[in-house]
Amino acid sequence: MSQFQPPFYQFNGHIQTIYPSLFRKVPVPYERERIELPDGDFLDLDWLKTGSKKLVIVTHGLEGDSTRHYVTGLLKLFAEHGFDGLGWNSRSCSGELNRLPRFYHHGDAEDLRYVLEYAITEGGYEEVFLAGYSMGGSLTLRLLGEFPEKIPKEVSGAMVASVPLDIYSSVLELQKPGKTFYMNRFIKKLAVKIEAKSKLFPDHPHLKFEGYFDRIKNFEDFDGTYTAPLHGYKSAHDFYARASTKPLLKNIRVHVKIVQALNDPFLGQECLALPDDSPLNVELLMPKKGGHVGFMISGEPFSFTEQLALDFALKAKKKHP
């Protein structure tokens, strides 16, 4: 499976990225729950319940949500094999703007930590497997590596894919000719939220829109103007350095598989290697194909990463290594 075959019409990394995003649909019968956070904000959780004591939690990517194909596909496959599923939505990503000036970002896994602990407490789960894609992979790795001593014993392992382990290298990659349309799409979606936030908080110094957003040409501009000051970073480059998860891999104690396609148009070379001090329980798989959060397999309803995650979860040990 390490060198799986995408459908014949998905002949390069761009198509392997774009086609699933636009056309792959995996509907699931979610039950939505809103939970209140200690800081006065909220998160919307989408559950796929089977009555199991085993749970998989999937974290979506930048400007994604729980309805993305890579979330619902993984949850559906796990539900067919005896797991409850949870696709949670980052602040402002569930269809309703969050209450506070802040948003979500690569460097803050505390919302995921709250979701994990809430699910275990309320659901009584005995085993929890984590999965994350792109930015969701960053949050999952940060959760596991930032404070490893705080990871609940119920967490059995994790699979992440298409992760910008070094954020700045991905920022530079998306500024290259032939790739800027991805960056521009993200910035347009983010602009809608910044404009809405600017109306909710007209006096906030870091939420100015009119006369400000038209200066945003790339991620460095956006992160320097909004992400960094809103979330306590000195600059865009301070954010990239401190929010990247590559330095945290050495701390991870549970078994983790990281899947990075060699033809992923989002990832720079720094995202395609593990540091020398990475532990044996953190494994990097690099299939030649798959694109960014694509990984569709010819003739198969579930993707390579979804099948890999299930196989890994079924074999994962409940105890940390």
NORCORQUI-V260592 format. One record per pair of residues at least 24 apart in sequence whose ideal C-beta (glycine too) atoms are under 7 Angstrom apart, sorted by the first residue. I is the first residue (numbers start at 0). J is the second residue. Records with the same first field share a line. If there is no record, write none. Layout:
I=J ; J
This chain:
0=303 ; 307
1=284 ; 286
2=286 ; 287
3=286 ; 296 ; 303
4=296 ; 297
5=288 ; 295 ; 296 ; 297
6=295 ; 297
7=297
9=295
11=262
12=260 ; 262 ; 263 ; 264 ; 290
13=264
15=288 ; 289 ; 290 ; 293
16=264 ; 290 ; 291 ; 293
19=68 ; 293 ; 295
23=68 ; 295
24=68
25=68 ; 71 ; 72 ; 75
26=71
27=71 ; 74 ; 75
34=117
36=113
38=99
39=98 ; 99
40=90 ; 97 ; 98 ; 99
41=97 ; 98
42=87 ; 88 ; 90 ; 110 ; 114
43=88 ; 93
44=85 ; 87 ; 114
45=86
46=85
47=74 ; 78 ; 83 ; 84
48=83
49=78 ; 81 ; 82 ; 83
51=81 ; 82 ; 83
52=123 ; 124 ; 125
53=81 ; 82 ; 83 ; 124 ; 125 ; 126
54=82 ; 83 ; 85 ; 118 ; 122 ; 124 ; 127
55=82 ; 84 ; 128 ; 130 ; 312
56=85 ; 87 ; 114 ; 115 ; 118 ; 127 ; 129
57=86 ; 130 ; 131
58=87 ; 111 ; 131 ; 135 ; 138 ; 139
59=132 ; 135
60=132 ; 133 ; 134 ; 135 ; 292
61=133 ; 134 ; 185
62=185 ; 188 ; 189
63=92
64=88 ; 92 ; 93
69=132 ; 292
72=301 ; 302 ; 305
73=130 ; 305 ; 308
76=301 ; 305 ; 309
77=309
80=309
83=122
85=118
87=114
91=192
96=192 ; 195 ; 196
100=196 ; 200 ; 203 ; 206 ; 229
101=229 ; 230
102=229
104=226 ; 230 ; 242
105=134 ; 137 ; 166 ; 242
106=238 ; 241 ; 242
107=230
108=138 ; 141 ; 142 ; 145
111=138 ; 142
112=142
115=151
116=151
119=151 ; 153
124=153
125=153
126=153 ; 155 ; 317
127=153 ; 154 ; 155
128=155 ; 156 ; 157 ; 312 ; 315
129=154 ; 157
130=157 ; 158 ; 159 ; 308
131=159
132=160 ; 161 ; 292
133=161 ; 162 ; 291 ; 292
136=160 ; 161 ; 162
137=162 ; 163 ; 244
140=244 ; 247 ; 248
141=244 ; 247
143=251 ; 253 ; 255
144=244 ; 247 ; 248 ; 250 ; 251
145=247
147=250 ; 251 ; 252
150=252 ; 253
154=253
155=312 ; 315 ; 316 ; 317
156=253 ; 254 ; 255 ; 311 ; 312 ; 315
157=253 ; 255
158=256 ; 258 ; 304 ; 307 ; 308 ; 311
159=255 ; 257
160=258 ; 292 ; 294 ; 304
161=259 ; 260 ; 263 ; 265 ; 291 ; 292
162=257 ; 259 ; 270
163=265 ; 266 ; 270
164=243 ; 244 ; 245 ; 270
165=243 ; 245 ; 267 ; 269 ; 270
166=239 ; 242 ; 243
167=239
168=267 ; 268 ; 269 ; 270
169=265 ; 266 ; 267 ; 270
170=218 ; 219 ; 239
171=267
172=265 ; 266 ; 267
173=218 ; 265
174=217
178=264
181=264 ; 265
182=217 ; 218
186=215 ; 221
189=221
193=225
205=229
245=274
248=273 ; 274 ; 277 ; 281
249=274 ; 276 ; 277 ; 278
251=278 ; 280 ; 281
252=319 ; 320
253=280 ; 319
254=280 ; 315 ; 320
255=280 ; 281 ; 282
256=282 ; 284 ; 307 ; 311
257=281 ; 282 ; 283 ; 284
258=284 ; 304 ; 307
259=283 ; 285
260=286 ; 288 ; 289 ; 290
261=285 ; 287
262=287 ; 288 ; 290
263=289 ; 290 ; 291
264=290 ; 291
265=291
280=320
